[in-house]
Each structure stands twice: as structure tokens, then as C-alpha cells.
Amino acid sequence: MFLRPANLYRAFFCALGLMMIIVGLECLAIESALFAPGIFEDTKAALQQNAWLNSQPVMPQGKIFQPKDWFPWSLLAVGSIVAIYSQAVRKPSMI
């Protein structure tokens, strides 16, 4: 038995809606996020090499994301609509 495209669309939209809801909830919980590639390896190596020189912690360089007040609520609303829509997509007939 092969999967039909309608089943794949349902699963895709359900996953997309749930992901938007999860990201929206995470944005409600944080004030800002730092996006820095290789943060752990670079920071650990720098602290080991320069620990005796200075007591200042090494701050990683990267982009800071600060969500606006409307952003998490928009993600939650759109994610809920998409998840509900995924259940409303017509199921394919078994023939």
C-alpha cells in the first residue's frame, strides 16, 4: 500500500503547525536569543588558553534575536490555524 499525496499533505501541515506552536511558546519564555556558530568549542578553548591572563569571560560573537511582543502570539495563532487545517484536509478514499 502506497502513501497518497493527501496523506503527506496532512502530515506536513500538521508538523508545520505544531512546530510554529512550539516556537511561539519558546518565544514567550525568552527575552532574547544569541545565535552563534561553534559557541561551545570557541569559548571553551579561549577560556583554557587565557584563563591566567584575565578574569573577564570571553563573550561569543553572533546575532541577538529579540522577539517583539506580537511575534509569539502571531506564531501561536497561525500555528493553531494550520494544525486545525491539517485535520480538515479531505481524507483520500481507500479505492
Secondary structure as GFF3:
##gff-version 3
##sequence-region A 1 95
A	DSSP	alpha_helix	5	29	.	.	.	ID=ss1
A	DSSP	beta_strand	33	35	.	.	.	ID=ss2
A	DSSP	alpha_helix	39	50	.	.	.	ID=ss3
A	DSSP	beta_strand	63	65	.	.	.	ID=ss4
A	DSSP	alpha_helix	70	88	.	.	.	ID=ss5
###
